[in-house]
Structures are given as C-alpha cells and as structure tokens.
Amino acid sequence: MRYIGKSYPIHDAGSKAAGRAVYAGDMELKGMLHMALLFSTIPHGIVKHLVCSKALALPGVVDVIHCFNTTEKEYNQYQTQFGQDLVHTARIFNSHVRYVGDRIAGVIAETEAIARKAVSLIEVEYEEMAYSLDMFDTLTGKIDGIHETGAVFEGGEHVTGTKPEGEGLVEIHTATDLSRINHICMETHACVADYDRYGDELTVYSPNQTVYGIRTILGDIFEMDYNRIRVIKTTMGGSFGGKQEWVLEPVVAAAALRTGRPVKLVFNRNETMVSTYSRAPMHFDADFVFSEDGTLKGVDCDLLLDAGAYLGNSLNYARTVAHKLFRGYKYPYCRFHSRVALTNTIIGGAFRGWTSPEATIMFEHNMNMAARKLKMDPVDLRIKNVMHPGDEDPLIDTPIGNFKAEEALRQGREHFEWDKRKEEVRTFNQENTRYKRGLGVALGAHVNSFYPSKTDYARVDMRLSETGSVHCNITLHDHGCGTVTAFQMIAAEELGLPLNKVAVGEGDTRYTPLDVGCFSSRTTFVQGRATVECARKFKARLADHASKLAGIPAEDMVVEEETVHSVSRPEICYTWSQIADQSQQVLKQEVFVSYEYIPDSNPGVAGAHYAMVEVDTYTGMTKILDYLAVHDIGQAINREICVAQTQGAVVMGSGAALSEHVITRANGRPCGSLKDYHVINSFEAPTVRVEFIEDGETEGPYGAKSIGEVCHTPVTAAVVGAVNDALDSDMNSIPLSPDVITGYLRERMER
C-alpha cells in the first residue's frame, strides 16, 4: 500500500513545535472578557450568603454570576446525545455545595488577573453539613440527603450461565481497590463562548470529544434551539477521557449569554485536577472458580464505585465493567453486580479505556493468584482460557471477529524470553536480599465501536476542488494523537492522491456531519470505514462525470492516480482538475458525494503485555526494567504514531500502578498539585518495545482495529503482577506506592 502502514508526522506537529498552534486558551476575539471561578472550600454545606459588592466594585469587573442569579436547571455533564436517560443533579453554580472545588460563582472581567483578584473579594457564609470521603462511609446513610435522588444507586446485576458446583473445583477469593487518578493532560481545561444577541447565535470553542454532545446539553440547559448553537472543536492537548464530559462549556456559555460578549475561561493545573473529574475509585470483591486443570469455570464479582459528589456517568461506567469481563476470556458462568455511592469528593468520570483497565486489573490479579494456587505458568493459564476467533460475547450476542489474543500471548512469551527470564529472576532473587525482581503478564481487550449496545453511525462527505484536490468533510476530534493525519492517509490511499491533496477538518456543528463522538475506540474503525466507502463512491462519481463529458459508458472509464481515462479509447483522458472544471461549466454540477455507514460488528482487539520490575525492599521503590507490548491491531494506519500511543499508554498505566493517587485530606481538601501527585517522569519511564499482529481481516479500513485505549488496558495489571511476583505477595490495592510496599513487607515480617 502507498500510505497505510507507513509513518507520517501528525498534521500540526510543525505548528506545535514552533509555538504557532492555537489552543482554546490562546484565542483572542474582539471585545473578549475573561472569567475566573469561586469554588467551595468545604466538602458539604449550604451557601447561606454570598456578598459580591467588593468584587463588583473592582475596576475592570463586568459582572458576577453565581448560584443565586443563574439558571437552576439541572443536567448531567455526561450527556452526549439528545434524549439520553440520565440522572440530572448538576447545576452551573451550586448553593448546595457537595465537595471542595464545587462551583459557586464566576467573575467576568476585562482580564484574567482582575477576574482572579475579584474572586478573592467575594465573601461566602456556609452552613456546614455532615460529609463522607469514603464510599463505605456513605453506605451507612451518612449523606443520604446529598441529592434528592439519594446517595447510593443500584447499577444492576448481569448473570450468564449456571454457577459451577461439585468436586475438584479451585476457588480464588480476592479484593481489589483502585484509587482515584487524574488524566493529567498537558493542556488544562479551557473554553471560549461568544453570543451574538442580534443573530441569537451562541458559538462555543473547546477541546472536546463530541461537538454535537455539547450542542445538546447547552440547548437543553438554556432552552435554545440546537440550530442557534455552534460548537467548534479546537486544537487539543490531550484528553484521555478528561474532555469527554462538559465541565466548562455550560459555565462559559452562561457568561457569554449574560454579557453578550465573548468570554474565555482557562483552568490552571490545580483547578483542572480538583474541579473537573477523575477516574473513580473502585472496590471489587471477586470469586473465581477453576477446574484443577486450570479451566476457568465462573466469575462472581461485586463492584462498589465511588462517584464523587455528582452521579455523572458513574451508573453507566459501573455497568460497563460487566461488558468488559467478556472481551478477553471465555467461561460459562458470570454474575456481576454493581453499586454506585456518592461521596463529598472529586466527581468520577470517563477515563481512557472506559473501565477496561479497571476490569483488567481485577481479572488479571485473579488469574495470577489462580496460577500460583494451581502451580501453573501464568501465560499457560491465560492461553488455556482466552477467547478465539469467532467466539461470541455472551452479553451482547456479538462475535468478536478475528481475535488474536492467543497469538499475542504466544508471540510475547517468545520475544520477551519469558521462560528464560523466569530462571534468571529466580537466580537473582536467591542471590539478593534487598532487591527483588519479578515478571508480569496481562491480557487486555477492548471494543471497536458502540455496536450493538448504543447508536453508532458515521457520515463522510467528499467534494472535488478545481485544482483536483479533495476536501473530506467528517466530524473528527483529534486529541493530539494524529487522527487527522490518519484520515488523510486513509482517504489518500483509496483515492490514489498525494497526502497534501486531501484536506481533512475537525468537528464544527455548523459544517461537519452529525456524529456521536470520539470514544469507545470507534473513530478509526467506524469513521475510517465510512471514509473508505465514501472514497470508492467518489471515484465512481468521477467516472460518471467523465463518461457524461466524453459521451461514453461509465463502465468504460477507469480512475487511476489523478486521471480518469477510457479503456477502449485511451486518448480520452481527463485530469481531476479538468473534471472539476468541466463538471461545473458543462454539466452544471459539482463533483460531490456523501456516504453514511452503520457498523454491524464489533470485533475484539487484544494486547498482551509483559513486564519485568525490580523492587527495592528497603525503600519500596519499583523500577520497570523491561516492557513488551504485543497488539492485535488488524492493520496499523500510521505505524510510528501507533507505536508512540502504546509507549505513552505504558507510562500512563505504570503511573497508575506505582504512584498516581489523588490524596484527599480529612477536611475534604484534595491535592491539586503535581508535587503531591507523582506521574512517571521521563527518566523513570521504561524502554517499551511494541509489536503488532496485522492480518487485515476486519471491517475496519484496510482491516484496521483500535489501539488508543486497548494499549492502556493491560499496563497496570502487568506491572502490579510483576511486583507481586517479585515479592511473592498478593497486593492489589492500587497504586503499589513505596509506602504501600514497605507497609506490606513490614506487616508480613510481624505476622
């Protein structure tokens, strides 16, 4: 292939390196105002009085909007589609504050500095209420009045098959605790909104994952017709799920509607960490049942999820865990029950993988404990139980396609030299007392679309310019990972054009097609397939126009490179530029096509990750010595970008395994600084080898499947497994920080 599978820089790499890329926080519009917010300083209570007179008197302050002068309409920041069935408890500003960081008011001023100074002048009087910082504390009824809808929600129960009983069964009982972690994108949250009073049009600029989702929530909150709201996706400096839900957009829109001028709000790092949302803490209680030969017979699992102060996506998030339990392994029985508890802490929300990493941490830990009890090699146990091509996901009754989990495990085992390293690690640990080494393996699996559980579709438009180039109109949301470039490659490959003759834009509700958004790893698989089919239709339209111009049958016309010529009469040949010109002048038509694609499959995608670590038993510090990630990707589109995504995911997942944890103090104040929240630094990051299994046998473009989320899915589980192997331990309270490790070792010595 000409482009597919090769490597190209992302479309705006040069402008980013030169500092010329324009992010939402860089935007300047005529007459722009700036905004800063006042947040609650208590975890739970009622705002009794709010005195804004000093703030309003400060020169440069235009207005103060707050919980007593803005709409009290409730919404759910997770809303992504019209008419979604969600629990609405959030408001733009709250007089009933439910966590430290809850929004109370916003100052609108001529500069950001003035706005921030004015915020400090606002006086707040609270009536404090009982609060809960722990989901188990919530279960006692301590904060039942946090919302009218209550504090504890049933996620429901999923049951498939018959519970295994009888002799010869081996049972594994584990508890898994996952901490709250942040997305830590390079770009903090930012948004610009502008309201044209004369045209009654609201325009919102933000880095986001679905422009149409924002349009629906703003229209519903402010009771505006959707066609009066325009949402434009801006250059994004990372998301990882952190910009899938709508935090700033309603706030800034309210300010723009109030003032009739453009308003910009940019969160600093502290505000982004505390007052947006995070990955929710989870507690799993699991029972796994195996036969004596290692065959997995059943899984019984209860989940309690900490939603934070507002429900958001948490019910959906908890329920989704059930669906992730059947993406990698095949077994006849499963019972999964979930509950969600609110606490007076940071809101839980979307995170890269949408429960796949969390489910994998729990599942793979049980596989490791089972391998230890059964005296089986951990890789052998996994190979014995993985799903295979053609197997069906029992929860959605959908085949998982050409799923290459076993091949990934076997290839990883060989290339990581697993068997050889087991002996080397055993010898090293016998010869060393302070430092211990261990090996970990984890299988991660994920999806490629919403099908069949939710609505999914994509539309692509293509039009020919007079110079013979093609504009591909599609609603993309590039997170900074190269989506635009990948779609240039897909379109150019099918059209037979140079990359620079294909233009691809991003989401804009005024001009780009309706789309459900960039999540569930659907972009390449669904929208990419739509792009291929649209390009094929486009070439057929070119041949049709050329045949009309030449007066010969379309079947006789062939599209090759940048020309269309007759098979029977080679002298009849048109360049694409000529067809564009003569279509307008002679046929009175534009060369334009539109294609709509509805997926009817959701193949599984798998990654087998292998890790070797070294643990300092004196300090609890863990070093990742080597890492291999083998992925069933179908077909890499932009190869080096896929490799880089995987390497970045390993750094992210390693941080979750070893250090990342949002600390919430006893007074409800969470840490909002990278000084207190340690992410893996460059010198700590392991060397990550990445290998792809490519067969091209899926419905995706050129056989491509997803990589962006599945490459994160097994990481934490692999690293945790390696630490437990090194220490012969059974820890699964994440992260395994130095304090956790030394505490465990100290307790073990005292037993």
TAPE-V159206 format. One record per residue. N is the residue number from 1. PHI is phi in whole degrees, -180 to 180 (none if undefined). BURIAL is # if it has 9 or more other ideal C-beta (glycine too) atoms within 8 Angstrom, else .. Layout:
N,PHI,BURIAL + N,PHI,BURIAL
//
This chain:
1,none,. + 2,-74,. + 3,-122,# + 4,-62,# + 5,91,# + 6,-95,. + 7,-123,. + 8,-138,# + 9,-68,. + 10,-64,# + 11,-61,# + 12,-114,# + 13,-61,. + 14,-63,. + 15,-67,. + 16,-69,# + 17,-65,. + 18,-87,. + 19,77,. + 20,-101,. + 21,-66,# + 22,-105,. + 23,-92,# + 24,-56,# + 25,-69,# + 26,-92,. + 27,-67,# + 28,-134,. + 29,-118,. + 30,-59,. + 31,75,. + 32,-67,# + 33,-106,# + 34,-126,# + 35,-132,# + 36,-140,# + 37,-111,# + 38,-102,# + 39,-113,# + 40,-64,# + 41,-104,. + 42,-122,# + 43,-76,# + 44,-163,# + 45,169,# + 46,-115,# + 47,-78,# + 48,-85,. + 49,-141,. + 50,-134,# + 51,-106,. + 52,-110,# + 53,-61,. + 54,-66,# + 55,-65,# + 56,-67,# + 57,-79,. + 58,-68,# + 59,-57,. + 60,100,. + 61,-82,# + 62,-96,# + 63,-166,# + 64,-128,# + 65,-109,# + 66,-157,# + 67,-66,# + 68,-104,. + 69,-131,. + 70,-121,# + 71,-56,. + 72,-99,. + 73,-63,. + 74,-93,. + 75,-149,# + 76,-125,# + 77,-67,# + 78,-84,# + 79,-57,# + 80,-125,# + 81,-140,# + 82,-64,. + 83,73,. + 84,-63,. + 85,-86,. + 86,-133,. + 87,-83,. + 88,-99,. + 89,-133,# + 90,-85,# + 91,-134,# + 92,-60,# + 93,-130,# + 94,-124,# + 95,-86,# + 96,-98,. + 97,-87,# + 98,-126,# + 99,-166,# + 100,-70,# + 101,120,# + 102,-66,# + 103,-79,# + 104,-115,# + 105,-155,# + 106,-139,# + 107,-97,# + 108,-110,# + 109,-144,# + 110,-72,. + 111,-137,. + 112,-66,# + 113,-61,. + 114,-65,# + 115,-61,# + 116,-69,# + 117,-65,# + 118,-65,# + 119,-57,# + 120,-69,. + 121,-92,# + 122,-77,# + 123,-103,. + 124,-125,# + 125,-115,. + 126,-109,# + 127,-110,. + 128,-78,. + 129,-128,# + 130,-61,. + 131,-136,# + 132,-129,# + 133,-108,# + 134,-138,. + 135,-66,# + 136,-72,# + 137,-64,# + 138,-61,# + 139,-63,# + 140,-80,. + 141,94,. + 142,-62,# + 143,-127,# + 144,-57,. + 145,-91,. + 146,-60,# + 147,-139,# + 148,-61,. + 149,-81,. + 150,102,. + 151,-118,# + 152,-129,# + 153,-128,# + 154,-84,. + 155,-85,# + 156,103,. + 157,-130,. + 158,-116,# + 159,-131,. + 160,-132,. + 161,77,# + 162,-116,. + 163,-61,. + 164,-71,# + 165,-141,. + 166,123,. + 167,-86,. + 168,76,. + 169,-101,# + 170,-112,# + 171,-107,. + 172,-121,# + 173,-118,. + 174,-139,# + 175,-123,. + 176,-126,# + 177,-124,# + 178,-113,# + 179,-84,# + 180,-76,# + 181,-131,# + 182,-101,# + 183,-77,# + 184,50,. + 185,-72,# + 186,-63,. + 187,-88,# + 188,-76,# + 189,-68,# + 190,-154,# + 191,-159,# + 192,-127,# + 193,-133,# + 194,-137,# + 195,-117,# + 196,-93,# + 197,-65,. + 198,-77,. + 199,-99,. + 200,50,. + 201,-131,# + 202,-103,# + 203,-117,# + 204,-123,# + 205,-114,# + 206,-158,# + 207,-78,# + 208,-151,# + 209,-108,# + 210,-163,# + 211,-64,# + 212,-74,# + 213,-64,# + 214,-63,# + 215,-58,# + 216,-66,# + 217,-71,# + 218,-68,# + 219,-62,# + 220,-71,# + 221,-66,# + 222,-98,# + 223,53,. + 224,-110,# + 225,-64,. + 226,-58,. + 227,-76,. + 228,-98,# + 229,-120,# + 230,-117,# + 231,-119,# + 232,-119,# + 233,-80,# + 234,-97,# + 235,-53,# + 236,-116,# + 237,-103,# + 238,97,# + 239,-140,# + 240,56,# + 241,94,# + 242,-74,# + 243,-123,# + 244,-93,# + 245,-118,# + 246,-103,# + 247,-97,# + 248,-90,# + 249,-57,# + 250,-64,# + 251,-66,# + 252,-70,# + 253,-61,# + 254,-61,# + 255,-68,# + 256,-67,# + 257,-64,# + 258,-72,# + 259,-97,# + 260,71,. + 261,-131,# + 262,-66,# + 263,-131,# + 264,-121,# + 265,-130,# + 266,-125,# + 267,-77,# + 268,-84,. + 269,-63,# + 270,-60,. + 271,-65,# + 272,-66,# + 273,-72,# + 274,-98,# + 275,-114,# + 276,-111,# + 277,-164,# + 278,-140,# + 279,-75,# + 280,-73,# + 281,-64,# + 282,-139,# + 283,-127,# + 284,-110,# + 285,-114,. + 286,-131,# + 287,-124,# + 288,-111,# + 289,-122,# + 290,-122,# + 291,-81,# + 292,-67,. + 293,-89,. + 294,96,# + 295,-77,. + 296,-73,# + 297,-103,# + 298,-172,# + 299,-131,# + 300,-124,# + 301,-140,# + 302,-118,# + 303,-121,# + 304,-119,# + 305,-114,# + 306,-91,# + 307,-81,# + 308,79,# + 309,-81,# + 310,-133,# + 311,-66,# + 312,51,# + 313,-93,# + 314,-62,# + 315,-63,# + 316,-64,. + 317,-63,# + 318,-64,# + 319,-65,# + 320,-66,# + 321,-54,# + 322,-57,# + 323,-70,# + 324,-81,# + 325,-75,# + 326,-115,# + 327,-90,# + 328,-120,# + 329,-121,# + 330,-112,# + 331,-157,# + 332,-82,. + 333,-133,# + 334,-151,# + 335,-126,# + 336,-127,# + 337,-126,# + 338,-130,# + 339,-134,# + 340,-126,# + 341,-120,# + 342,-83,# + 343,-139,# + 344,-90,# + 345,-138,# + 346,-54,# + 347,-66,# + 348,-84,# + 349,-162,# + 350,-65,# + 351,-148,# + 352,-45,# + 353,104,# + 354,45,# + 355,85,# + 356,-62,# + 357,-62,# + 358,-65,# + 359,-63,# + 360,-69,# + 361,-58,# + 362,-64,# + 363,-66,# + 364,-69,# + 365,-63,# + 366,-65,# + 367,-63,# + 368,-66,# + 369,-66,# + 370,-68,# + 371,-60,# + 372,-66,. + 373,-71,. + 374,-84,# + 375,58,. + 376,-113,# + 377,-67,. + 378,-59,# + 379,-71,# + 380,-59,# + 381,-63,# + 382,-68,# + 383,-59,# + 384,-65,# + 385,-118,# + 386,-72,# + 387,-76,# + 388,-124,# + 389,-51,. + 390,92,. + 391,-63,# + 392,-116,. + 393,-74,# + 394,-70,# + 395,-80,# + 396,-120,# + 397,51,. + 398,-131,# + 399,-62,# + 400,-93,# + 401,72,# + 402,-85,# + 403,-85,# + 404,-108,# + 405,-64,# + 406,-62,# + 407,-62,# + 408,-64,# + 409,-64,# + 410,-68,# + 411,-64,# + 412,-64,# + 413,-59,# + 414,-71,. + 415,-76,# + 416,-83,# + 417,56,. + 418,-56,# + 419,-65,. + 420,-65,. + 421,-69,# + 422,-57,# + 423,-69,. + 424,-63,. + 425,-66,# + 426,-60,. + 427,-65,. + 428,-59,# + 429,-69,# + 430,-71,. + 431,-92,. + 432,-126,. + 433,-103,. + 434,-77,. + 435,-101,# + 436,-127,# + 437,-112,# + 438,-151,# + 439,-117,# + 440,-135,# + 441,-135,# + 442,-149,# + 443,-105,# + 444,-119,# + 445,-138,# + 446,-153,# + 447,-111,# + 448,-132,# + 449,-179,# + 450,-84,# + 451,-57,# + 452,-99,. + 453,-76,. + 454,-138,. + 455,-59,. + 456,-146,# + 457,-169,# + 458,-153,# + 459,-129,# + 460,-130,# + 461,-115,# + 462,-132,# + 463,-136,# + 464,-96,# + 465,-92,# + 466,-67,. + 467,-93,. + 468,88,# + 469,-92,# + 470,-125,# + 471,-100,# + 472,-100,# + 473,-98,# + 474,-150,# + 475,-90,# + 476,-97,# + 477,-136,# + 478,-74,# + 479,-83,# + 480,109,# + 481,-105,# + 482,100,# + 483,-61,# + 484,-60,# + 485,-63,# + 486,-58,# + 487,-76,# + 488,-61,# + 489,-65,# + 490,-62,# + 491,-66,# + 492,-64,# + 493,-61,# + 494,-75,# + 495,-80,# + 496,79,# + 497,-108,# + 498,-63,. + 499,-57,# + 500,-75,. + 501,-103,# + 502,-120,# + 503,-103,. + 504,-129,# + 505,-105,# + 506,-127,# + 507,-62,# + 508,-154,# + 509,-65,# + 510,-79,. + 511,-122,. + 512,-96,# + 513,-67,# + 514,-58,. + 515,-152,# + 516,-84,# + 517,117,# + 518,-100,# + 519,-161,# + 520,59,# + 521,49,# + 522,-98,# + 523,-60,# + 524,-66,# + 525,-67,# + 526,-88,# + 527,-70,# + 528,-65,# + 529,-64,# + 530,-61,# + 531,-67,# + 532,-61,# + 533,-66,# + 534,-66,# + 535,-64,# + 536,-65,# + 537,-65,# + 538,-64,# + 539,-65,# + 540,-64,# + 541,-67,# + 542,-59,# + 543,-62,# + 544,-64,# + 545,-65,# + 546,-63,# + 547,-66,# + 548,-67,. + 549,-69,# + 550,-90,# + 551,74,. + 552,-129,# + 553,-60,. + 554,-63,# + 555,-64,. + 556,-89,# + 557,-98,# + 558,-123,. + 559,-95,# + 560,-136,. + 561,51,. + 562,-110,. + 563,-133,# + 564,-130,# + 565,-135,# + 566,-85,# + 567,-73,. + 568,-80,. + 569,-131,. + 570,-56,. + 571,-69,. + 572,-85,# + 573,-148,# + 574,-121,# + 575,-79,# + 576,-63,# + 577,-63,# + 578,-64,. + 579,-64,# + 580,-60,# + 581,-66,# + 582,-74,# + 583,-62,# + 584,-72,# + 585,-79,. + 586,-100,. + 587,-85,# + 588,58,. + 589,-137,. + 590,-101,. + 591,-81,# + 592,-145,# + 593,-138,# + 594,-136,# + 595,-136,# + 596,-112,. + 597,-126,# + 598,-120,. + 599,-67,# + 600,-127,. + 601,-152,# + 602,-150,# + 603,-66,# + 604,-77,# + 605,-131,# + 606,-131,# + 607,-139,# + 608,-108,# + 609,-114,# + 610,-125,# + 611,-133,# + 612,-124,# + 613,-125,# + 614,-129,# + 615,-111,# + 616,-86,# + 617,-72,# + 618,-80,. + 619,-107,. + 620,81,# + 621,-73,. + 622,-117,# + 623,-118,# + 624,-88,# + 625,-85,. + 626,-157,# + 627,-152,# + 628,-130,# + 629,-121,# + 630,-114,# + 631,-125,# + 632,-81,# + 633,-110,# + 634,78,# + 635,-161,# + 636,-71,# + 637,-82,# + 638,-107,# + 639,-58,# + 640,-66,. + 641,-69,# + 642,-64,# + 643,-63,# + 644,-64,. + 645,-60,# + 646,-67,# + 647,-63,# + 648,-64,. + 649,-65,# + 650,-66,# + 651,-63,# + 652,-62,# + 653,-67,# + 654,-68,# + 655,-62,# + 656,-63,# + 657,-74,# + 658,-116,# + 659,-148,# + 660,-75,# + 661,-168,# + 662,-79,# + 663,-83,. + 664,-113,# + 665,-72,. + 666,-62,. + 667,-87,. + 668,91,# + 669,-83,. + 670,-85,# + 671,-72,# + 672,-132,. + 673,-138,# + 674,-73,. + 675,-70,. + 676,-102,. + 677,-130,# + 678,-89,. + 679,-98,# + 680,-62,# + 681,-84,. + 682,-60,. + 683,-74,. + 684,-92,. + 685,-67,# + 686,-77,# + 687,-75,. + 688,-115,# + 689,-91,. + 690,-125,# + 691,-129,# + 692,-117,# + 693,-101,# + 694,-124,# + 695,-123,# + 696,64,# + 697,-107,. + 698,-133,# + 699,-80,. + 700,-70,# + 701,-63,# + 702,58,# + 703,85,# + 704,-72,# + 705,-124,# + 706,-78,# + 707,-140,# + 708,-61,# + 709,-101,# + 710,-66,# + 711,-70,# + 712,-91,# + 713,-59,# + 714,-90,# + 715,-62,# + 716,-58,# + 717,-63,# + 718,-67,# + 719,-69,# + 720,-62,# + 721,-61,# + 722,-68,# + 723,-64,# + 724,-65,# + 725,-67,# + 726,-64,# + 727,-102,# + 728,51,. + 729,-116,. + 730,-131,. + 731,-69,# + 732,-151,# + 733,-109,. + 734,-91,# + 735,-88,# + 736,-88,# + 737,-75,# + 738,-54,# + 739,-65,. + 740,-65,# + 741,-67,# + 742,-66,# + 743,-64,. + 744,-65,# + 745,-65,# + 746,-65,. + 747,-65,. + 748,-66,. + 749,-67,. + 750,-85,. + 751,-68,.
//
